[in-house]
Structure formats: C-alpha cells, structure tokens
C-alpha cells in the first residue's frame, strides 16, 4: 500500500480514501478507508465511528468509491 491514497471523496464530515496496492503480476487491488472528522476543543480529529446522521453520507461515499474503482 502506498503512503497516500490515489483518490479521496468527502461529503460533510465523512471522508473516504481509496488506496492502491499491487498484487501478483499486473493486477492492482484497491482498499477503501472511511472516517469522520470532529472537533475536540481547538483540535480536529478523526474517528471510524459514525452517528446516525453520517450513515447516508457514508453510503454515498462508498458508492462513489465503487464507481471510481470500477472505472480503473
């Protein structure tokens, strides 16, 4: 897996990142991470826990990731 994602999508506070890694031969694999940003005082932090209000945005982001990966 590389140090940086090959693509990011964001809706509201939820962000999806697509990571690329090489398999055997010429095959490329993709993994997706999903996180939500939140404020803790003056700091901005990330979590992989989602509130009810975040779920539709998370689902939409996963659809965008699937479409992007399918086009590769």
mmCIF file of the N, C-alpha and C atoms, coordinates in Angstrom:
data_MODEL
# 
_entry.id   MODEL 
# 
loop_
_atom_site.group_PDB 
_atom_site.id 
_atom_site.type_symbol 
_atom_site.label_atom_id 
_atom_site.label_alt_id 
_atom_site.label_comp_id 
_atom_site.label_asym_id 
_atom_site.label_entity_id 
_atom_site.label_seq_id 
_atom_site.pdbx_PDB_ins_code 
_atom_site.Cartn_x 
_atom_site.Cartn_y 
_atom_site.Cartn_z 
_atom_site.occupancy 
_atom_site.B_iso_or_equiv 
_atom_site.pdbx_formal_charge 
_atom_site.auth_seq_id 
_atom_site.auth_comp_id 
_atom_site.auth_asym_id 
_atom_site.auth_atom_id 
_atom_site.pdbx_PDB_model_num 
ATOM 1   N N  . UNK A 1 1  ? 0.844   -1.171  0.000   1.00 0.00 ? 1  UNK A N  1 
ATOM 2   C CA . UNK A 1 1  ? 0.000   0.000   0.000   1.00 0.00 ? 1  UNK A CA 1 
ATOM 3   C C  . UNK A 1 1  ? 0.894   1.240   0.000   1.00 0.00 ? 1  UNK A C  1 
ATOM 4   N N  . UNK A 1 2  ? 0.483   2.250   -0.755  1.00 0.00 ? 2  UNK A N  1 
ATOM 5   C CA . UNK A 1 2  ? 1.282   3.464   -0.833  1.00 0.00 ? 2  UNK A CA 1 
ATOM 6   C C  . UNK A 1 2  ? 1.048   4.336   0.407   1.00 0.00 ? 2  UNK A C  1 
ATOM 7   N N  . UNK A 1 3  ? 1.849   5.408   0.517   1.00 0.00 ? 3  UNK A N  1 
ATOM 8   C CA . UNK A 1 3  ? 1.733   6.309   1.658   1.00 0.00 ? 3  UNK A CA 1 
ATOM 9   C C  . UNK A 1 3  ? 0.549   7.258   1.551   1.00 0.00 ? 3  UNK A C  1 
ATOM 10  N N  . UNK A 1 4  ? 0.075   7.481   0.321   1.00 0.00 ? 4  UNK A N  1 
ATOM 11  C CA . UNK A 1 4  ? -1.038  8.400   0.098   1.00 0.00 ? 4  UNK A CA 1 
ATOM 12  C C  . UNK A 1 4  ? -2.128  7.717   -0.705  1.00 0.00 ? 4  UNK A C  1 
ATOM 13  N N  . UNK A 1 5  ? -3.383  8.068   -0.436  1.00 0.00 ? 5  UNK A N  1 
ATOM 14  C CA . UNK A 1 5  ? -4.462  7.481   -1.229  1.00 0.00 ? 5  UNK A CA 1 
ATOM 15  C C  . UNK A 1 5  ? -4.413  7.981   -2.673  1.00 0.00 ? 5  UNK A C  1 
ATOM 16  N N  . UNK A 1 6  ? -4.920  7.167   -3.599  1.00 0.00 ? 6  UNK A N  1 
ATOM 17  C CA . UNK A 1 6  ? -4.962  7.562   -5.011  1.00 0.00 ? 6  UNK A CA 1 
ATOM 18  C C  . UNK A 1 6  ? -6.167  8.450   -5.293  1.00 0.00 ? 6  UNK A C  1 
ATOM 19  N N  . UNK A 1 7  ? -7.167  8.417   -4.410  1.00 0.00 ? 7  UNK A N  1 
ATOM 20  C CA . UNK A 1 7  ? -8.363  9.234   -4.601  1.00 0.00 ? 7  UNK A CA 1 
ATOM 21  C C  . UNK A 1 7  ? -9.057  9.424   -3.255  1.00 0.00 ? 7  UNK A C  1 
ATOM 22  N N  . UNK A 1 8  ? -9.618  10.626  -3.045  1.00 0.00 ? 8  UNK A N  1 
ATOM 23  C CA . UNK A 1 8  ? -10.414 10.902  -1.849  1.00 0.00 ? 8  UNK A CA 1 
ATOM 24  C C  . UNK A 1 8  ? -11.746 11.510  -2.268  1.00 0.00 ? 8  UNK A C  1 
ATOM 25  N N  . UNK A 1 9  ? -12.775 11.174  -1.510  1.00 0.00 ? 9  UNK A N  1 
ATOM 26  C CA . UNK A 1 9  ? -14.088 11.778  -1.666  1.00 0.00 ? 9  UNK A CA 1 
ATOM 27  C C  . UNK A 1 9  ? -14.541 12.241  -0.288  1.00 0.00 ? 9  UNK A C  1 
ATOM 28  N N  . UNK A 1 10 ? -15.272 13.361  -0.258  1.00 0.00 ? 10 UNK A N  1 
ATOM 29  C CA . UNK A 1 10 ? -15.750 13.864  1.032   1.00 0.00 ? 10 UNK A CA 1 
ATOM 30  C C  . UNK A 1 10 ? -17.158 14.420  0.874   1.00 0.00 ? 10 UNK A C  1 
ATOM 31  N N  . UNK A 1 11 ? -18.012 14.082  1.829   1.00 0.00 ? 11 UNK A N  1 
ATOM 32  C CA . UNK A 1 11 ? -19.337 14.665  1.945   1.00 0.00 ? 11 UNK A CA 1 
ATOM 33  C C  . UNK A 1 11 ? -19.513 15.050  3.411   1.00 0.00 ? 11 UNK A C  1 
ATOM 34  N N  . UNK A 1 12 ? -19.716 16.318  3.660   1.00 0.00 ? 12 UNK A N  1 
ATOM 35  C CA . UNK A 1 12 ? -19.858 16.775  5.044   1.00 0.00 ? 12 UNK A CA 1 
ATOM 36  C C  . UNK A 1 12 ? -18.602 16.466  5.831   1.00 0.00 ? 12 UNK A C  1 
ATOM 37  N N  . UNK A 1 13 ? -18.770 15.807  6.961   1.00 0.00 ? 13 UNK A N  1 
ATOM 38  C CA . UNK A 1 13 ? -17.644 15.465  7.817   1.00 0.00 ? 13 UNK A CA 1 
ATOM 39  C C  . UNK A 1 13 ? -17.068 14.084  7.522   1.00 0.00 ? 13 UNK A C  1 
ATOM 40  N N  . UNK A 1 14 ? -17.659 13.371  6.569   1.00 0.00 ? 14 UNK A N  1 
ATOM 41  C CA . UNK A 1 14 ? -17.239 11.998  6.269   1.00 0.00 ? 14 UNK A CA 1 
ATOM 42  C C  . UNK A 1 14 ? -16.335 11.994  5.037   1.00 0.00 ? 14 UNK A C  1 
ATOM 43  N N  . UNK A 1 15 ? -15.234 11.254  5.121   1.00 0.00 ? 15 UNK A N  1 
ATOM 44  C CA . UNK A 1 15 ? -14.279 11.170  4.020   1.00 0.00 ? 15 UNK A CA 1 
ATOM 45  C C  . UNK A 1 15 ? -13.935 9.708   3.742   1.00 0.00 ? 15 UNK A C  1 
ATOM 46  N N  . UNK A 1 16 ? -13.882 9.375   2.451   1.00 0.00 ? 16 UNK A N  1 
ATOM 47  C CA . UNK A 1 16 ? -13.459 8.053   2.010   1.00 0.00 ? 16 UNK A CA 1 
ATOM 48  C C  . UNK A 1 16 ? -12.167 8.215   1.222   1.00 0.00 ? 16 UNK A C  1 
ATOM 49  N N  . UNK A 1 17 ? -11.226 7.331   1.461   1.00 0.00 ? 17 UNK A N  1 
ATOM 50  C CA . UNK A 1 17 ? -9.957  7.344   0.743   1.00 0.00 ? 17 UNK A CA 1 
ATOM 51  C C  . UNK A 1 17 ? -9.760  5.994   0.073   1.00 0.00 ? 17 UNK A C  1 
ATOM 52  N N  . UNK A 1 18 ? -9.289  6.034   -1.167  1.00 0.00 ? 18 UNK A N  1 
ATOM 53  C CA . UNK A 1 18 ? -9.019  4.802   -1.921  1.00 0.00 ? 18 UNK A CA 1 
ATOM 54  C C  . UNK A 1 18 ? -7.513  4.618   -1.987  1.00 0.00 ? 18 UNK A C  1 
ATOM 55  N N  . UNK A 1 19 ? -7.080  3.438   -1.600  1.00 0.00 ? 19 UNK A N  1 
ATOM 56  C CA . UNK A 1 19 ? -5.658  3.095   -1.568  1.00 0.00 ? 19 UNK A CA 1 
ATOM 57  C C  . UNK A 1 19 ? -5.386  2.039   -2.623  1.00 0.00 ? 19 UNK A C  1 
ATOM 58  N N  . UNK A 1 20 ? -4.236  2.125   -3.240  1.00 0.00 ? 20 UNK A N  1 
ATOM 59  C CA . UNK A 1 20 ? -3.868  1.188   -4.302  1.00 0.00 ? 20 UNK A CA 1 
ATOM 60  C C  . UNK A 1 20 ? -2.686  0.342   -3.852  1.00 0.00 ? 20 UNK A C  1 
ATOM 61  N N  . UNK A 1 21 ? -2.787  -0.959  -4.091  1.00 0.00 ? 21 UNK A N  1 
ATOM 62  C CA . UNK A 1 21 ? -1.639  -1.834  -3.847  1.00 0.00 ? 21 UNK A CA 1 
ATOM 63  C C  . UNK A 1 21 ? -1.537  -2.848  -4.970  1.00 0.00 ? 21 UNK A C  1 
ATOM 64  N N  . UNK A 1 22 ? -0.310  -3.219  -5.242  1.00 0.00 ? 22 UNK A N  1 
ATOM 65  C CA . UNK A 1 22 ? -0.014  -4.130  -6.344  1.00 0.00 ? 22 UNK A CA 1 
ATOM 66  C C  . UNK A 1 22 ? -0.145  -5.574  -5.878  1.00 0.00 ? 22 UNK A C  1 
ATOM 67  N N  . UNK A 1 23 ? -0.791  -6.364  -6.703  1.00 0.00 ? 23 UNK A N  1 
ATOM 68  C CA . UNK A 1 23 ? -0.895  -7.790  -6.435  1.00 0.00 ? 23 UNK A CA 1 
ATOM 69  C C  . UNK A 1 23 ? 0.143   -8.536  -7.243  1.00 0.00 ? 23 UNK A C  1 
ATOM 70  N N  . UNK A 1 24 ? -0.023  -9.814  -7.361  1.00 0.00 ? 24 UNK A N  1 
ATOM 71  C CA . UNK A 1 24 ? 0.880   -10.622 -8.183  1.00 0.00 ? 24 UNK A CA 1 
ATOM 72  C C  . UNK A 1 24 ? 0.633   -10.329 -9.656  1.00 0.00 ? 24 UNK A C  1 
ATOM 73  N N  . UNK A 1 25 ? 1.678   -10.239 -10.418 1.00 0.00 ? 25 UNK A N  1 
ATOM 74  C CA . UNK A 1 25 ? 1.522   -9.973  -11.841 1.00 0.00 ? 25 UNK A CA 1 
ATOM 75  C C  . UNK A 1 25 ? 1.130   -8.529  -12.091 1.00 0.00 ? 25 UNK A C  1 
ATOM 76  N N  . UNK A 1 26 ? 0.214   -8.338  -13.028 1.00 0.00 ? 26 UNK A N  1 
ATOM 77  C CA . UNK A 1 26 ? -0.202  -6.990  -13.420 1.00 0.00 ? 26 UNK A CA 1 
ATOM 78  C C  . UNK A 1 26 ? -1.456  -6.508  -12.698 1.00 0.00 ? 26 UNK A C  1 
ATOM 79  N N  . UNK A 1 27 ? -1.933  -7.254  -11.742 1.00 0.00 ? 27 UNK A N  1 
ATOM 80  C CA . UNK A 1 27 ? -3.195  -6.920  -11.090 1.00 0.00 ? 27 UNK A CA 1 
ATOM 81  C C  . UNK A 1 27 ? -2.996  -5.882  -9.992  1.00 0.00 ? 27 UNK A C  1 
ATOM 82  N N  . UNK A 1 28 ? -3.888  -4.878  -9.962  1.00 0.00 ? 28 UNK A N  1 
ATOM 83  C CA . UNK A 1 28 ? -3.883  -3.849  -8.936  1.00 0.00 ? 28 UNK A CA 1 
ATOM 84  C C  . UNK A 1 28 ? -5.121  -4.014  -8.071  1.00 0.00 ? 28 UNK A C  1 
ATOM 85  N N  . UNK A 1 29 ? -4.940  -3.893  -6.780  1.00 0.00 ? 29 UNK A N  1 
ATOM 86  C CA . UNK A 1 29 ? -6.037  -4.004  -5.831  1.00 0.00 ? 29 UNK A CA 1 
ATOM 87  C C  . UNK A 1 29 ? -6.287  -2.659  -5.180  1.00 0.00 ? 29 UNK A C  1 
ATOM 88  N N  . UNK A 1 30 ? -7.524  -2.419  -4.785  1.00 0.00 ? 30 UNK A N  1 
ATOM 89  C CA . UNK A 1 30 ? -7.883  -1.180  -4.106  1.00 0.00 ? 30 UNK A CA 1 
ATOM 90  C C  . UNK A 1 30 ? -8.553  -1.503  -2.775  1.00 0.00 ? 30 UNK A C  1 
ATOM 91  N N  . UNK A 1 31 ? -8.225  -0.707  -1.775  1.00 0.00 ? 31 UNK A N  1 
ATOM 92  C CA . UNK A 1 31 ? -8.869  -0.769  -0.469  1.00 0.00 ? 31 UNK A CA 1 
ATOM 93  C C  . UNK A 1 31 ? -9.442  0.610   -0.171  1.00 0.00 ? 31 UNK A C  1 
ATOM 94  N N  . UNK A 1 32 ? -10.489 0.642   0.628   1.00 0.00 ? 32 UNK A N  1 
ATOM 95  C CA . UNK A 1 32 ? -11.142 1.898   0.965   1.00 0.00 ? 32 UNK A CA 1 
ATOM 96  C C  . UNK A 1 32 ? -11.165 2.057   2.487   1.00 0.00 ? 32 UNK A C  1 
ATOM 97  N N  . UNK A 1 33 ? -10.802 3.254   2.939   1.00 0.00 ? 33 UNK A N  1 
ATOM 98  C CA . UNK A 1 33 ? -10.952 3.594   4.349   1.00 0.00 ? 33 UNK A CA 1 
ATOM 99  C C  . UNK A 1 33 ? -11.992 4.699   4.464   1.00 0.00 ? 33 UNK A C  1 
ATOM 100 N N  . UNK A 1 34 ? -12.720 4.689   5.567   1.00 0.00 ? 34 UNK A N  1 
ATOM 101 C CA . UNK A 1 34 ? -13.803 5.633   5.800   1.00 0.00 ? 34 UNK A CA 1 
ATOM 102 C C  . UNK A 1 34 ? -13.590 6.250   7.178   1.00 0.00 ? 34 UNK A C  1 
ATOM 103 N N  . UNK A 1 35 ? -13.681 7.571   7.263   1.00 0.00 ? 35 UNK A N  1 
ATOM 104 C CA . UNK A 1 35 ? -13.517 8.230   8.557   1.00 0.00 ? 35 UNK A CA 1 
ATOM 105 C C  . UNK A 1 35 ? -14.387 9.467   8.641   1.00 0.00 ? 35 UNK A C  1 
ATOM 106 N N  . UNK A 1 36 ? -14.622 9.904   9.871   1.00 0.00 ? 36 UNK A N  1 
ATOM 107 C CA . UNK A 1 36 ? -15.400 11.111  10.122  1.00 0.00 ? 36 UNK A CA 1 
ATOM 108 C C  . UNK A 1 36 ? -14.547 12.069  10.928  1.00 0.00 ? 36 UNK A C  1 
ATOM 109 N N  . UNK A 1 37 ? -14.563 13.323  10.526  1.00 0.00 ? 37 UNK A N  1 
ATOM 110 C CA . UNK A 1 37 ? -13.832 14.359  11.249  1.00 0.00 ? 37 UNK A CA 1 
ATOM 111 C C  . UNK A 1 37 ? -14.742 14.956  12.320  1.00 0.00 ? 37 UNK A C  1 
ATOM 112 N N  . UNK A 1 38 ? -14.126 15.348  13.458  1.00 0.00 ? 38 UNK A N  1 
ATOM 113 C CA . UNK A 1 38 ? -14.865 16.021  14.519  1.00 0.00 ? 38 UNK A CA 1 
ATOM 114 C C  . UNK A 1 38 ? -13.935 16.953  15.275  1.00 0.00 ? 38 UNK A C  1 
ATOM 115 N N  . UNK A 1 39 ? -14.502 17.900  15.959  1.00 0.00 ? 39 UNK A N  1 
ATOM 116 C CA . UNK A 1 39 ? -13.721 18.850  16.743  1.00 0.00 ? 39 UNK A CA 1 
ATOM 117 C C  . UNK A 1 39 ? -13.665 18.401  18.194  1.00 0.00 ? 39 UNK A C  1 
ATOM 118 N N  . UNK A 1 40 ? -12.466 18.535  18.761  1.00 0.00 ? 40 UNK A N  1 
ATOM 119 C CA . UNK A 1 40 ? -12.248 18.304  20.187  1.00 0.00 ? 40 UNK A CA 1 
ATOM 120 C C  . UNK A 1 40 ? -11.550 19.558  20.700  1.00 0.00 ? 40 UNK A C  1 
ATOM 121 N N  . UNK A 1 41 ? -12.342 20.519  21.142  1.00 0.00 ? 41 UNK A N  1 
ATOM 122 C CA . UNK A 1 41 ? -11.779 21.819  21.501  1.00 0.00 ? 41 UNK A CA 1 
ATOM 123 C C  . UNK A 1 41 ? -11.309 22.520  20.238  1.00 0.00 ? 41 UNK A C  1 
ATOM 124 N N  . UNK A 1 42 ? -10.036 22.881  20.189  1.00 0.00 ? 42 UNK A N  1 
ATOM 125 C CA . UNK A 1 42 ? -9.461  23.523  19.006  1.00 0.00 ? 42 UNK A CA 1 
ATOM 126 C C  . UNK A 1 42 ? -8.902  22.517  18.005  1.00 0.00 ? 42 UNK A C  1 
ATOM 127 N N  . UNK A 1 43 ? -8.826  21.260  18.402  1.00 0.00 ? 43 UNK A N  1 
ATOM 128 C CA . UNK A 1 43 ? -8.241  20.221  17.547  1.00 0.00 ? 43 UNK A CA 1 
ATOM 129 C C  . UNK A 1 43 ? -9.294  19.586  16.645  1.00 0.00 ? 43 UNK A C  1 
ATOM 130 N N  . UNK A 1 44 ? -8.869  19.198  15.437  1.00 0.00 ? 44 UNK A N  1 
ATOM 131 C CA . UNK A 1 44 ? -9.701  18.402  14.538  1.00 0.00 ? 44 UNK A CA 1 
ATOM 132 C C  . UNK A 1 44 ? -9.160  16.979  14.584  1.00 0.00 ? 44 UNK A C  1 
ATOM 133 N N  . UNK A 1 45 ? -10.030 16.033  14.876  1.00 0.00 ? 45 UNK A N  1 
ATOM 134 C CA . UNK A 1 45 ? -9.628  14.630  14.994  1.00 0.00 ? 45 UNK A CA 1 
ATOM 135 C C  . UNK A 1 45 ? -10.448 13.775  14.038  1.00 0.00 ? 45 UNK A C  1 
ATOM 136 N N  . UNK A 1 46 ? -10.029 12.534  13.865  1.00 0.00 ? 46 UNK A N  1 
ATOM 137 C CA . UNK A 1 46 ? -10.713 11.571  13.000  1.00 0.00 ? 46 UNK A CA 1 
ATOM 138 C C  . UNK A 1 46 ? -11.165 10.376  13.830  1.00 0.00 ? 46 UNK A C  1 
ATOM 139 N N  . UNK A 1 47 ? -12.273 9.794   13.401  1.00 0.00 ? 47 UNK A N  1 
ATOM 140 C CA . UNK A 1 47 ? -12.768 8.573   14.023  1.00 0.00 ? 47 UNK A CA 1 
ATOM 141 C C  . UNK A 1 47 ? -13.366 7.676   12.949  1.00 0.00 ? 47 UNK A C  1 
ATOM 142 N N  . UNK A 1 48 ? -13.448 6.400   13.247  1.00 0.00 ? 48 UNK A N  1 
ATOM 143 C CA . UNK A 1 48 ? -14.122 5.477   12.335  1.00 0.00 ? 48 UNK A CA 1 
ATOM 144 C C  . UNK A 1 48 ? -15.480 5.059   12.902  1.00 0.00 ? 48 UNK A C  1 
ATOM 145 N N  . UNK A 1 49 ? -15.990 5.876   13.818  1.00 0.00 ? 49 UNK A N  1 
ATOM 146 C CA . UNK A 1 49 ? -17.315 5.682   14.395  1.00 0.00 ? 49 UNK A CA 1 
ATOM 147 C C  . UNK A 1 49 ? -18.258 6.711   13.767  1.00 0.00 ? 49 UNK A C  1 
ATOM 148 N N  . UNK A 1 50 ? -19.456 6.274   13.390  1.00 0.00 ? 50 UNK A N  1 
ATOM 149 C CA . UNK A 1 50 ? -20.376 7.137   12.667  1.00 0.00 ? 50 UNK A CA 1 
ATOM 150 C C  . UNK A 1 50 ? -21.700 7.261   13.397  1.00 0.00 ? 50 UNK A C  1 
ATOM 151 N N  . UNK A 1 51 ? -22.207 8.492   13.462  1.00 0.00 ? 51 UNK A N  1 
ATOM 152 C CA . UNK A 1 51 ? -23.525 8.744   14.037  1.00 0.00 ? 51 UNK A CA 1 
ATOM 153 C C  . UNK A 1 51 ? -24.597 8.438   12.990  1.00 0.00 ? 51 UNK A C  1 
ATOM 154 N N  . UNK A 1 52 ? -25.817 8.333   13.436  1.00 0.00 ? 52 UNK A N  1 
ATOM 155 C CA . UNK A 1 52 ? -26.930 8.070   12.522  1.00 0.00 ? 52 UNK A CA 1 
ATOM 156 C C  . UNK A 1 52 ? -26.960 9.089   11.386  1.00 0.00 ? 52 UNK A C  1 
ATOM 157 N N  . UNK A 1 53 ? -26.702 10.348  11.687  1.00 0.00 ? 53 UNK A N  1 
ATOM 158 C CA . UNK A 1 53 ? -26.730 11.412  10.676  1.00 0.00 ? 53 UNK A CA 1 
ATOM 159 C C  . UNK A 1 53 ? -25.644 11.258  9.620   1.00 0.00 ? 53 UNK A C  1 
ATOM 160 N N  . UNK A 1 54 ? -24.607 10.476  9.900   1.00 0.00 ? 54 UNK A N  1 
ATOM 161 C CA . UNK A 1 54 ? -23.494 10.280  8.961   1.00 0.00 ? 54 UNK A CA 1 
ATOM 162 C C  . UNK A 1 54 ? -23.702 9.112   8.001   1.00 0.00 ? 54 UNK A C  1 
ATOM 163 N N  . UNK A 1 55 ? -24.651 8.250   8.285   1.00 0.00 ? 55 UNK A N  1 
ATOM 164 C CA . UNK A 1 55 ? -24.736 6.977   7.564   1.00 0.00 ? 55 UNK A CA 1 
ATOM 165 C C  . UNK A 1 55 ? -25.061 7.122   6.080   1.00 0.00 ? 55 UNK A C  1 
ATOM 166 N N  . UNK A 1 56 ? -25.979 8.015   5.716   1.00 0.00 ? 56 UNK A N  1 
ATOM 167 C CA . UNK A 1 56 ? -26.281 8.186   4.289   1.00 0.00 ? 56 UNK A CA 1 
ATOM 168 C C  . UNK A 1 56 ? -25.087 8.770   3.540   1.00 0.00 ? 56 UNK A C  1 
ATOM 169 N N  . UNK A 1 57 ? -24.373 9.706   4.162   1.00 0.00 ? 57 UNK A N  1 
ATOM 170 C CA . UNK A 1 57 ? -23.171 10.246  3.518   1.00 0.00 ? 57 UNK A CA 1 
ATOM 171 C C  . UNK A 1 57 ? -22.112 9.161   3.353   1.00 0.00 ? 57 UNK A C  1 
ATOM 172 N N  . UNK A 1 58 ? -21.969 8.306   4.348   1.00 0.00 ? 58 UNK A N  1 
ATOM 173 C CA . UNK A 1 58 ? -21.012 7.205   4.244   1.00 0.00 ? 58 UNK A CA 1 
ATOM 174 C C  . UNK A 1 58 ? -21.402 6.264   3.101   1.00 0.00 ? 58 UNK A C  1 
ATOM 175 N N  . UNK A 1 59 ? -22.683 5.953   2.988   1.00 0.00 ? 59 UNK A N  1 
ATOM 176 C CA . UNK A 1 59 ? -23.152 5.066   1.917   1.00 0.00 ? 59 UNK A CA 1 
ATOM 177 C C  . UNK A 1 59 ? -22.909 5.694   0.545   1.00 0.00 ? 59 UNK A C  1 
ATOM 178 N N  . UNK A 1 60 ? -23.182 6.978   0.418   1.00 0.00 ? 60 UNK A N  1 
ATOM 179 C CA . UNK A 1 60 ? -22.950 7.666   -0.862  1.00 0.00 ? 60 UNK A CA 1 
ATOM 180 C C  . UNK A 1 60 ? -21.472 7.671   -1.219  1.00 0.00 ? 60 UNK A C  1 
ATOM 181 N N  . UNK A 1 61 ? -20.633 7.883   -0.241  1.00 0.00 ? 61 UNK A N  1 
ATOM 182 C CA . UNK A 1 61 ? -19.188 7.871   -0.495  1.00 0.00 ? 61 UNK A CA 1 
ATOM 183 C C  . UNK A 1 61 ? -18.708 6.494   -0.937  1.00 0.00 ? 61 UNK A C  1 
ATOM 184 N N  . UNK A 1 62 ? -19.225 5.461   -0.309  1.00 0.00 ? 62 UNK A N  1 
ATOM 185 C CA . UNK A 1 62 ? -18.837 4.104   -0.705  1.00 0.00 ? 62 UNK A CA 1 
ATOM 186 C C  . UNK A 1 62 ? -19.286 3.803   -2.132  1.00 0.00 ? 62 UNK A C  1 
ATOM 187 N N  . UNK A 1 63 ? -20.450 4.317   -2.536  1.00 0.00 ? 63 UNK A N  1 
ATOM 188 C CA . UNK A 1 63 ? -20.890 4.157   -3.929  1.00 0.00 ? 63 UNK A CA 1 
ATOM 189 C C  . UNK A 1 63 ? -19.942 4.888   -4.886  1.00 0.00 ? 63 UNK A C  1 
ATOM 190 N N  . UNK A 1 64 ? -19.512 6.093   -4.516  1.00 0.00 ? 64 UNK A N  1 
ATOM 191 C CA . UNK A 1 64 ? -18.559 6.834   -5.351  1.00 0.00 ? 64 UNK A CA 1 
ATOM 192 C C  . UNK A 1 64 ? -17.245 6.067   -5.472  1.00 0.00 ? 64 UNK A C  1 
ATOM 193 N N  . UNK A 1 65 ? -16.793 5.482   -4.372  1.00 0.00 ? 65 UNK A N  1 
ATOM 194 C CA . UNK A 1 65 ? -15.555 4.709   -4.402  1.00 0.00 ? 65 UNK A CA 1 
ATOM 195 C C  . UNK A 1 65 ? -15.694 3.489   -5.308  1.00 0.00 ? 65 UNK A C  1 
ATOM 196 N N  . UNK A 1 66 ? -16.810 2.803   -5.197  1.00 0.00 ? 66 UNK A N  1 
ATOM 197 C CA . UNK A 1 66 ? -17.020 1.616   -6.032  1.00 0.00 ? 66 UNK A CA 1 
ATOM 198 C C  . UNK A 1 66 ? -17.036 1.994   -7.498  1.00 0.00 ? 66 UNK A C  1 
ATOM 199 N N  . UNK A 1 67 ? -17.686 3.091   -7.846  1.00 0.00 ? 67 UNK A N  1 
ATOM 200 C CA . UNK A 1 67 ? -17.737 3.535   -9.233  1.00 0.00 ? 67 UNK A CA 1 
ATOM 201 C C  . UNK A 1 67 ? -16.349 3.917   -9.741  1.00 0.00 ? 67 UNK A C  1 
ATOM 202 N N  . UNK A 1 68 ? -15.587 4.631   -8.910  1.00 0.00 ? 68 UNK A N  1 
ATOM 203 C CA . UNK A 1 68 ? -14.236 5.061   -9.315  1.00 0.00 ? 68 UNK A CA 1 
ATOM 204 C C  . UNK A 1 68 ? -13.338 3.833   -9.533  1.00 0.00 ? 68 UNK A C  1 
ATOM 205 N N  . UNK A 1 69 ? -13.396 2.887   -8.623  1.00 0.00 ? 69 UNK A N  1 
ATOM 206 C CA . UNK A 1 69 ? -12.567 1.674   -8.742  1.00 0.00 ? 69 UNK A CA 1 
ATOM 207 C C  . UNK A 1 69 ? -12.976 0.887   -9.972  1.00 0.00 ? 69 UNK A C  1 
ATOM 208 N N  . UNK A 1 70 ? -14.269 0.791   -10.242 1.00 0.00 ? 70 UNK A N  1 
ATOM 209 C CA . UNK A 1 70 ? -14.742 0.048   -11.418 1.00 0.00 ? 70 UNK A CA 1 
ATOM 210 C C  . UNK A 1 70 ? -14.258 0.664   -12.717 1.00 0.00 ? 70 UNK A C  1 
ATOM 211 N N  . UNK A 1 71 ? -14.063 1.981   -12.738 1.00 0.00 ? 71 UNK A N  1 
ATOM 212 C CA . UNK A 1 71 ? -13.595 2.667   -13.942 1.00 0.00 ? 71 UNK A CA 1 
ATOM 213 C C  . UNK A 1 71 ? -12.094 2.519   -14.188 1.00 0.00 ? 71 UNK A C  1 
ATOM 214 N N  . UNK A 1 72 ? -11.385 2.009   -13.224 1.00 0.00 ? 72 UNK A N  1 
ATOM 215 C CA . UNK A 1 72 ? -9.918  1.887   -13.374 1.00 0.00 ? 72 UNK A CA 1 
ATOM 216 C C  . UNK A 1 72 ? -9.540  0.675   -14.209 1.00 0.00 ? 72 UNK A C  1 
# 
